[in-house]
Amino acid sequence: MSVVPTQVVTASPAVPPRALSPRWIRRTAAKQPLGVVAVGYLLVLAVLGLFASSAAPYDPARQDLAAALQGPSSGHWLGTDALGRDILSRLIYGITPSLANAFIALVVFVGIGVPLGIAAGYRGGLFDGVLGRIIELIQSLPPIILVLVVVTVFPANATAAMITLGVLGCVGLIRVVRGATFIVREELYVTAARVSGVTPGRIMSSHVLRRVLGPILVQASVFAGIALAFQAALAFLGILSSGGRPTWGGMTGEAAQVISSSSWQLIPPGMAVLVTVLAFGLLGDAIRDLSSGEDEPAPSSRVKRARTPGEATAMPSERAVPSGAGPFDPELLAVDRLTVVAGEGTEVPLVSDVSFAVAPGETVALVGESGCGKSLTALALLGMLPGGVRTNAGRIMFNGEDLTAGGEPAYRAVRGSGIAYVAQDALGSLDPTHTVGSQLQEVIGRHEQLSRAGKRARAAELLAQVKLQDPDRVLASYPHEISGGMAQRVNIAMALAGRPQLLVADEPTTALDVTVQAEILQLLREIKHATGMSILIITHDWGVVADIADRGVVMYAGEVVEQAAVDRLFTEPRFPYTAALLASDASTAAEGARLPTLPGRVPAPGSWPNGCRFSGRCAFVKDVCVAGQIPLMPVEAQSLTRCIRVDELVLQGALPS
């Protein structure tokens, strides 16, 4: 049995510090009047406890047997107890020991539950499994029995009892925080932080902790009330001692002994415990409602710079030839027969036999429909595959080092500084609880040893590099205060913070409008020429391929089906799937012409056909196409294809010659 009643609370961002304005406070008071009352009551209680010697009308130990067991009067507003002591004075003096005992339990509850819950949810694996078994064992034991055992070993020791209560209660918090962390660790901004080289400890203590702060505060407020009631119950039973100081539980126990003579003495301390526990509960409800995220500000609109006609996209023949055109240097990145599978025992291949390379200064585009394995391939390059998915064959060579053989340490060494990553969801890749400046400086600090002023200067330099106006304002802004295009520029700046050699951009323009898409592509081109950085861009947009790429790699159903220079890919495709995609793309079609459609859909992993995986949708399929596995074969002009009938189809005119 858990000491803490688990509440279902979604992980929501804490209110940014800038939001704590008078206007926000007034709006919060209007929405949560009971929460405001609860906070006010607890604040008054804390002040009375701190200044009890001034606030109390009498010395709490002063006895007047002649005035024993009196009810409320002008001399004693809440009456007197069996020894004639003033009940109001004893209640005020009892605030500090009563709340202090509850605070001890709360510190233990949060101090153990939060770190273990975040670590279990973020890391998972063996640690999570072992911790889960320990929690189940603790929850199978009655808490009151264990507390009584501790009190027997440490007679009347309130501190020992409260520490025990905190340890027993934290198992419920661990489960709540673990569940919230499981959700948060899949957020894009956590992935972006990992790819940028931020350490797991920093991610957990900053990004994850802020995101799950709402559930933590709710559970902490509820547990504070439980701890107060629990220690009052133990003091009522005479199990705990306060060293001669009055406590609310002790006063209740004393009143119970004379209840046959007078019942009034039981009401003031009992009501004090009841109202305070209720205040903690109302505070938890208010925090839960405020952390639900219902009133998060909408992204600010921004005026976007217009581009001149014809600047948005260009066909390969119209693109400027990059400096150093011609044969590229030896590969920076070489992917050799990469295979990614899911599941244990019965493995389902998700990506198979994928091979391609990226040379220094080259831009390579991975192209294909959704479900072809493009993004999964990109995540494999970074060692960021989701849970239950792993690489089980092939090699990923970066600067001559086999990352697959080196495992997580090898990937961690190149993330951010060797290989950087830009995701499709620009705003989702930024932590909503941190300013742009704090996130950017965090990544800079991971890769360079700079002073605080130096990191800020470097952050402003990066924002200027990605053509953001007014860097100081952007650095001080939260993600919801900037537009999608600005957010994507910030993500690119974060990717550049480690001065990477290769930038992996996964659909970086899909979520943006057309004008901003063109600006981002132009920015990537300029950064590439200025830094010599290579780019691997994941896209399904042939306009993007034509605009920025030097070479195209077409994927279908988890494998590469064609590779070629972009000019040749557009003019002489050597795989029917590539030709069908190009024919159905509006940017390559004649004006007014009806676009042909590609029937069917990409087969799901586990249901790939034998031989050519495109055979179910290909208009030129024959028995030889499904007779067996087809390798990636070289054709003229350094092109590669998996079409076994390519020469025949070119002669027939089915593929352009």
C-alpha positions in Angstrom: 0.0 0.0 0.0 1.4 3.4 -1.0 1.4 6.2 1.5 0.7 8.7 -1.3 -2.6 8.6 -3.3 -1.4 8.7 -6.9 -3.0 11.4 -9.0 -2.8 11.3 -12.8 -1.0 14.4 -13.8 0.5 14.9 -17.2 4.0 16.3 -17.6 3.5 20.0 -18.3 6.0 22.9 -18.4 6.4 25.0 -15.4 5.3 28.6 -15.7 8.3 30.5 -17.2 9.7 33.0 -14.8 8.7 35.9 -17.0 5.1 34.8 -16.8 5.0 35.6 -13.0 3.7 39.1 -13.8 1.0 41.0 -11.9 -1.4 40.3 -14.8 -0.7 36.6 -14.6 -1.1 36.6 -10.8 -4.5 38.4 -11.1 -5.6 36.0 -13.8 -4.5 33.0 -11.7 -6.4 34.4 -8.6 -9.6 34.7 -10.7 -9.2 31.1 -12.0 -8.1 29.5 -8.7 -9.6 31.4 -5.8 -9.5 28.4 -3.5 -5.8 27.9 -4.3 -5.1 31.5 -3.5 -6.9 31.2 -0.2 -4.9 28.0 0.6 -1.6 29.8 -0.2 -2.7 32.7 1.9 -3.6 30.5 4.9 -0.3 28.6 4.7 1.7 31.8 4.5 -0.2 33.3 7.6 0.4 30.0 9.4 4.2 30.1 8.6 4.5 33.8 9.8 2.6 33.0 13.0 4.9 30.1 13.7 8.0 32.1 13.1 6.9 35.0 15.4 5.0 32.9 17.9 6.6 34.7 20.9 5.1 37.9 19.7 1.8 36.6 18.3 0.8 34.4 21.2 -1.1 36.2 24.0 0.4 33.9 26.8 3.3 31.7 27.6 2.2 28.3 26.3 3.5 26.6 29.6 1.8 29.1 31.9 -0.8 27.2 34.1 -3.8 28.5 35.9 -5.7 25.6 37.5 -8.4 27.9 38.6 -9.3 28.6 35.0 -9.0 25.0 33.8 -11.3 23.6 31.0 -12.9 26.9 30.3 -14.6 27.7 26.9 -13.9 30.7 24.7 -13.9 34.0 26.6 -12.5 37.5 26.2 -9.4 36.5 28.3 -8.9 33.2 26.4 -10.3 33.4 22.9 -10.1 29.6 22.4 -10.5 28.6 26.1 -8.1 26.7 28.3 -7.0 23.1 28.7 -7.0 20.8 31.7 -4.1 22.7 33.3 -5.5 26.1 32.6 -3.1 26.8 29.7 -4.3 29.1 26.9 -5.2 27.0 23.9 -4.7 29.7 21.3 -1.1 30.3 22.6 -0.4 26.6 22.5 -1.8 26.3 19.0 0.4 29.2 17.7 3.5 27.7 19.4 2.5 24.2 18.0 2.7 25.5 14.4 6.5 25.2 14.1 7.0 21.7 15.5 3.9 20.3 13.7 5.0 21.8 10.3 8.7 21.0 10.9 7.9 17.3 11.3 5.9 17.3 8.2 8.7 19.2 6.4 11.2 16.5 7.4 9.1 13.8 5.8 8.5 16.0 2.7 12.3 16.6 2.2 13.0 12.9 2.3 9.9 12.2 0.1 11.1 14.6 -2.6 14.8 14.1 -2.2 14.6 10.4 -2.9 11.5 10.2 -5.1 12.4 12.8 -7.7 16.0 11.7 -8.6 15.1 8.0 -8.7 11.9 8.6 -10.6 13.6 10.7 -13.3 16.6 8.3 -13.5 14.3 5.3 -13.9 12.1 7.0 -16.5 15.0 8.4 -18.5 17.4 5.6 -18.5 15.0 2.6 -18.2 16.7 -0.8 -18.6 18.1 -2.8 -15.7 18.0 0.1 -13.3 14.3 0.7 -13.9 13.6 -3.1 -13.6 15.4 -3.5 -10.2 13.9 -0.3 -8.8 10.4 -1.5 -9.8 10.9 -4.7 -7.9 12.1 -2.8 -4.8 9.0 -0.5 -5.0 6.7 -3.4 -5.2 8.3 -5.0 -2.2 8.0 -1.7 -0.1 4.4 -1.2 -1.2 3.5 -4.7 -0.1 4.3 -3.8 3.5 1.9 -1.8 5.8 3.5 1.7 6.4 2.1 2.1 9.9 3.7 -1.2 11.0 7.2 -0.1 9.7 6.8 3.3 11.4 5.8 1.7 14.7 8.9 -0.6 14.5 11.1 2.4 13.9 9.5 4.3 16.8 10.1 1.2 19.0 13.8 1.2 18.1 14.0 5.1 18.5 11.5 5.7 21.3 9.4 8.9 20.8 11.8 10.2 18.1 9.7 12.3 15.8 12.6 12.8 13.3 13.2 9.1 12.8 9.4 8.5 12.3 9.1 11.3 9.7 12.2 10.0 7.8 10.7 6.6 7.7 7.4 8.0 6.5 9.2 9.9 3.7 11.1 6.8 2.6 7.9 4.8 2.5 5.9 7.5 0.8 8.5 8.3 -1.9 7.7 5.0 -3.8 4.5 6.5 -5.0 6.3 9.7 -6.2 8.9 7.6 -8.0 6.2 5.9 -10.0 4.5 9.2 -10.9 7.7 10.9 -11.9 8.9 7.9 -13.8 5.7 7.8 -15.9 5.9 11.5 -16.6 9.6 11.2 -17.5 8.9 8.3 -20.0 6.7 10.8 -21.9 9.2 13.7 -21.7 12.2 11.7 -22.8 10.5 11.2 -26.2 10.1 15.0 -26.7 12.0 16.4 -29.7 13.9 18.9 -27.5 15.3 16.1 -25.4 16.4 14.3 -28.5 17.9 17.6 -29.8 19.8 18.1 -26.6 21.2 14.5 -26.7 22.3 15.0 -30.4 23.9 18.3 -29.4 26.1 16.5 -27.0 24.4 17.6 -23.7 25.2 15.1 -21.0 22.4 12.8 -19.6 22.8 14.3 -16.1 22.3 17.8 -17.4 19.3 16.8 -19.5 17.7 15.1 -16.4 18.4 17.9 -14.0 17.4 20.7 -16.2 15.1 19.9 -19.2 13.3 16.8 -17.7 13.0 18.2 -14.2 11.4 21.4 -15.3 9.0 19.5 -17.5 7.8 17.2 -14.7 7.7 19.9 -12.1 3.9 20.1 -12.2 3.3 16.5 -11.1 6.1 16.7 -8.5 4.5 19.8 -6.9 1.1 18.2 -6.9 2.4 15.1 -5.2 4.5 17.0 -2.7 1.6 19.2 -1.6 -0.7 16.2 -1.1 2.0 14.3 0.8 2.7 17.4 3.1 -0.9 17.1 4.2 -0.7 13.4 4.7 2.6 13.8 6.7 1.0 16.4 9.0 -2.1 14.2 9.7 0.2 11.2 10.2 2.5 12.8 12.8 -0.6 14.3 14.5 -2.1 10.8 14.8 1.1 9.4 16.3 1.3 12.3 18.7 -2.4 11.8 19.6 -1.5 8.2 20.5 1.4 9.4 22.7 4.0 7.6 20.4 5.9 10.8 19.5 7.4 13.4 21.9 8.1 17.0 21.1 10.4 17.6 24.0 7.9 19.6 26.1 6.8 21.8 23.1 3.1 21.8 22.3 2.1 20.1 19.0 -1.4 19.9 17.5 -1.4 16.1 17.7 -0.3 16.2 21.3 -2.9 18.8 22.2 -5.6 16.6 20.6 -4.4 13.6 22.7 -4.5 15.7 25.9 -8.1 16.9 25.0 -9.2 13.3 24.4 -8.3 12.4 28.0 -10.8 15.0 29.5 -13.5 14.7 26.8 -16.0 13.3 29.4 -15.6 16.6 31.3 -15.4 19.0 28.4 -15.4 18.4 24.6 -14.5 21.9 23.5 -10.7 21.4 24.0 -10.7 18.8 21.2 -12.1 21.2 18.6 -9.3 23.9 18.1 -6.3 21.5 17.6 -8.5 19.1 15.5 -9.7 21.9 13.3 -6.1 23.2 12.9 -5.0 19.9 11.6 -8.1 19.5 9.4 -7.9 22.9 7.8 -4.2 22.7 7.2 -4.5 19.3 5.5 -7.3 20.7 3.4 -5.2 23.7 2.5 -2.4 21.4 1.2 -4.9 19.5 -0.8 -6.4 22.6 -2.4 -2.9 23.8 -3.2 -2.3 20.5 -5.0 -5.5 20.9 -7.0 -4.5 24.5 -8.0 -1.1 23.4 -9.1 -2.5 20.5 -11.2 -4.9 22.9 -12.9 -2.3 25.5 -13.6 0.2 23.0 -15.0 -2.4 21.5 -17.4 -1.1 24.0 -20.1 -4.6 25.1 -21.2 -3.6 28.8 -21.4 -0.2 28.5 -23.0 0.4 31.5 -25.3 0.0 30.9 -28.9 3.1 31.3 -31.1 3.7 35.0 -31.9 3.1 36.0 -35.5 6.2 37.4 -37.2 6.5 39.3 -40.4 8.5 37.2 -42.8 10.9 38.5 -45.4 9.5 38.1 -48.9 11.7 36.6 -51.6 11.9 37.6 -55.1 10.2 35.4 -57.7 12.3 32.5 -58.8 14.4 32.5 -55.6 12.4 29.7 -53.9 13.5 26.6 -55.8 15.5 25.9 -58.9 15.9 22.9 -61.2 19.3 21.2 -61.1 20.4 22.9 -64.3 19.7 26.3 -62.8 21.6 25.8 -59.6 24.9 27.4 -59.0 27.7 24.9 -59.2 29.3 24.7 -55.8 32.9 25.6 -55.3 35.2 22.6 -55.7 32.7 20.8 -58.0 33.9 17.6 -59.4 35.1 14.4 -57.7 34.7 14.7 -53.9 37.3 13.8 -51.4 37.2 10.5 -49.6 34.0 9.9 -47.6 33.4 11.7 -44.4 30.5 9.4 -43.7 30.2 5.9 -45.1 27.2 3.7 -44.4 27.9 0.1 -45.4 25.0 -2.5 -45.7 23.2 -1.1 -42.6 20.4 -3.2 -41.2 18.0 -2.0 -38.5 15.6 -4.4 -36.8 12.8 -4.2 -34.2 11.8 -6.8 -31.6 13.6 -9.6 -29.7 13.7 -13.2 -30.9 11.5 -12.7 -34.0 13.2 -9.7 -35.5 11.4 -7.5 -38.0 13.7 -5.7 -40.3 12.9 -2.0 -40.7 15.9 -0.9 -42.8 18.1 -3.4 -44.7 21.2 -3.4 -46.8 21.5 0.4 -46.9 24.7 1.8 -48.3 25.7 5.3 -49.2 28.4 7.9 -48.5 28.7 11.6 -47.8 31.9 13.3 -48.8 33.4 16.5 -47.2 31.5 19.5 -48.4 28.8 17.4 -50.2 25.1 17.7 -49.8 23.3 14.3 -50.1 19.5 14.0 -50.1 17.7 10.9 -48.8 14.4 10.8 -50.8 11.3 8.7 -50.6 7.7 8.5 -49.4 6.8 8.3 -45.7 7.5 4.9 -44.4 10.5 4.2 -46.6 13.0 4.3 -43.7 14.7 7.7 -44.3 14.3 9.1 -40.7 15.1 5.7 -39.1 18.3 5.6 -41.1 19.2 9.2 -40.0 18.6 8.2 -36.3 20.8 5.1 -36.7 23.6 7.4 -37.9 23.3 9.3 -34.6 22.8 6.2 -32.4 19.4 7.6 -31.4 17.1 4.7 -32.4 13.9 4.4 -30.3 13.5 1.7 -27.6 13.2 -1.9 -29.0 14.9 -0.9 -32.3 18.6 -1.6 -32.9 21.3 -2.0 -35.6 22.2 -5.6 -36.0 24.3 -5.6 -39.2 26.4 -3.2 -41.3 28.8 -0.4 -40.4 28.6 3.3 -40.0 32.0 4.8 -40.6 32.6 8.5 -39.6 36.0 9.9 -40.2 37.3 6.4 -40.4 35.9 5.3 -37.1 33.3 2.5 -36.9 30.5 4.0 -34.7 28.5 0.7 -34.6 31.5 -1.1 -33.2 32.2 1.6 -30.7 28.7 1.7 -29.4 27.2 4.5 -27.3 30.6 6.0 -26.2 31.6 6.4 -29.9 28.3 8.0 -30.8 28.5 10.3 -27.8 31.9 11.5 -28.8 30.7 12.7 -32.2 27.2 14.0 -31.4 27.1 17.8 -31.7 30.9 18.2 -32.5 31.1 15.7 -35.4 27.4 15.1 -36.4 24.7 17.6 -35.7 21.0 17.2 -36.1 18.1 19.5 -37.1 14.6 18.1 -36.7 11.4 18.8 -38.7 9.4 20.2 -35.7 11.2 23.4 -35.1 9.3 24.6 -32.0 9.0 21.0 -30.6 12.8 20.8 -30.6 13.1 23.7 -28.1 12.4 23.3 -24.4 9.4 25.5 -23.6 10.6 26.0 -20.0 13.9 27.6 -21.0 14.8 30.7 -22.9 16.5 30.4 -26.3 19.6 31.9 -24.8 19.9 29.4 -21.9 19.4 26.4 -24.3 21.9 27.7 -26.8 24.5 28.5 -24.1 24.0 25.1 -22.6 25.1 23.5 -25.9 28.0 25.9 -26.3 29.2 25.1 -22.8 29.2 21.4 -23.7 31.7 21.9 -26.6 33.7 25.0 -25.5 35.2 26.1 -22.2 34.0 29.7 -22.1 33.1 32.2 -19.4 29.4 33.2 -19.0 30.0 36.3 -21.0 31.9 34.3 -23.6 29.1 31.8 -24.0 26.6 34.7 -24.5 28.8 36.3 -27.1 29.1 33.0 -28.9 25.4 32.5 -28.8 24.8 36.0 -30.3 27.4 35.2 -33.0 25.5 32.0 -33.9 22.2 33.8 -34.1 23.8 36.3 -36.4 25.3 33.5 -38.5 21.8 32.1 -39.1 20.6 35.6 -40.1 18.4 36.4 -37.1 17.8 40.1 -36.5 18.1 41.4 -32.9 20.0 38.5 -31.3 19.6 39.9 -27.8 15.8 39.9 -28.0 15.8 36.3 -29.4 18.2 35.1 -26.7 15.8 36.4 -24.0 12.7 34.9 -25.6 10.9 31.7 -24.8 10.1 29.3 -27.7 6.4 30.3 -27.8 7.5 33.9 -28.3 9.2 33.3 -31.7 7.8 32.1 -35.1 8.4 28.7 -36.6 10.9 30.1 -39.1 12.8 31.8 -36.3 12.7 28.6 -34.2 14.2 26.6 -37.1 17.0 29.1 -37.4 17.6 28.8 -33.7 17.8 25.0 -34.1 20.3 25.4 -36.9 22.3 27.7 -34.6 22.3 25.1 -31.9 23.4 22.5 -34.4 26.3 24.7 -35.4 27.4 25.4 -31.8 29.7 22.3 -31.8 31.2 23.3 -35.2 30.1 19.9 -36.7 31.5 18.4 -39.9 28.1 16.8 -40.9 24.6 18.3 -40.4 21.7 15.8 -40.6 18.6 17.7 -41.4 15.4 15.7 -41.1 12.6 17.4 -43.2 13.8 20.8 -42.0 11.4 22.8 -44.1 8.2 20.6 -44.2 6.5 22.4 -41.3 7.2 25.9 -42.7 5.4 28.0 -45.3 6.9 28.2 -48.8 8.6 31.6 -48.3 10.3 30.5 -45.1 11.3 27.1 -46.7 13.3 29.0 -49.3 15.0 31.1 -46.7 16.0 28.1 -44.7 17.4 26.3 -47.8 19.3 29.4 -48.8 20.7 29.7 -45.2 21.9 26.0 -45.3 23.6 26.7 -48.6 25.4 29.7 -47.3 26.5 28.0 -44.1 27.8 25.0 -46.1 29.9 27.3 -48.4 31.1 29.3 -45.4 32.1 26.4 -43.1 32.8 23.5 -45.6 30.2 21.4 -43.6 28.6 18.4 -45.3 24.8 18.0 -45.2 22.6 15.0 -45.2 19.0 16.2 -45.8 16.0 13.9 -45.4 13.1 14.9 -47.6 10.2 13.8 -49.8 10.2 17.2 -51.7 11.9 17.0 -55.1 12.0 20.8 -55.1 14.3 20.7 -52.0 16.4 18.1 -53.6 16.8 20.2 -56.8 17.5 23.3 -54.7 20.3 22.1 -52.4 21.5 18.6 -53.1 24.6 17.4 -55.0 23.6 13.8 -55.0 20.3 11.9 -54.3 19.7 8.6 -52.6 16.2 7.2 -53.2 14.8 4.8 -50.6 11.9 2.5 -50.8 10.6 0.0 -48.2 13.7 0.2 -46.1 16.3 -0.1 -48.8 18.2 2.1 -51.2 16.8 1.6 -54.8 18.8 4.3 -56.6 21.7 6.7 -56.2 23.0 9.3 -58.7 24.1 12.9 -59.0 21.0 15.1 -58.8 21.2 16.4 -62.4 21.2 12.8 -63.7 18.6 11.7 -61.2 16.2 14.3 -62.6 16.9 13.8 -66.3 17.7 10.0 -66.4 16.2 8.1 -63.5 17.2 4.5 -63.5 14.6 2.9 -61.2 10.8 2.9 -62.0 10.0 4.2 -58.5 12.2 7.3 -59.0 10.7 8.0 -62.4 7.1 7.6 -60.9 7.9 10.0 -58.1 9.3 12.6 -60.4 6.4 12.3 -62.8 3.9 12.9 -59.9 5.8 16.0 -58.6 4.2 19.3 -59.4 7.5 21.2 -59.6 8.7 19.0 -62.5 5.5 18.8 -64.4 4.5 20.9 -67.4 2.1 23.7 -66.7 -1.6 22.6 -67.0 -0.7 18.9 -67.4 -2.5 16.2 -65.3 -0.2 14.7 -62.8 0.0 10.9 -62.8 -0.5 9.1 -59.5 1.5 6.2 -58.0 -1.1 3.6 -57.0 -0.8 1.7 -53.7 1.4 2.4 -50.7 4.7 1.4 -49.3 4.5 -2.1 -47.9 4.9 -2.3 -44.1 8.0 -3.9 -42.5 7.4 -7.6 -42.2 5.3 -7.8 -45.4 7.9 -6.9 -48.0 7.6 -8.9 -51.2 10.4 -11.2 -52.4 12.9 -9.7 -54.9 12.1 -6.2 -55.9 10.1 -4.5 -53.1 8.5 -2.1 -55.6 7.1 -5.0 -57.6 3.6 -4.7 -56.2 3.3 -1.1 -57.6 5.5 -1.4 -60.7 3.9 -1.4 -64.1 6.9 -3.2 -65.6 7.2 -6.1 -63.2 8.0 -9.6 -64.5 8.8 -13.0 -62.9 12.5 -12.3 -62.8 11.9 -9.3 -60.6 10.5 -11.4 -57.8 12.8 -14.5 -58.2 15.3 -13.5 -55.6 17.1 -10.7 -53.8 18.4 -7.9 -56.1 21.6 -6.1 -55.3 22.4 -2.4 -55.8 24.1 -2.5 -59.2 26.2 0.2 -60.9 25.0 1.7 -64.2 26.5 4.3 -66.4 27.8 7.7 -65.1 28.3 6.5 -61.5 24.6 5.7 -60.9 23.4 2.8 -58.8 20.0 1.0 -59.2 18.2 -2.1 -57.9 16.2 -2.5 -61.1 17.2 -5.8 -62.7 15.5 -4.7 -66.0 17.0 -1.2 -66.3 18.8 -1.7 -69.6 15.7 -3.3 -71.1 13.4 -0.5 -69.9 15.7 2.2 -71.3 15.7 0.5 -74.7 11.9 0.3 -74.6 11.6 4.0 -73.7 10.0 3.2 -70.3 12.9 5.1 -68.7 14.4 8.2 -70.3 17.6 7.5 -72.2 
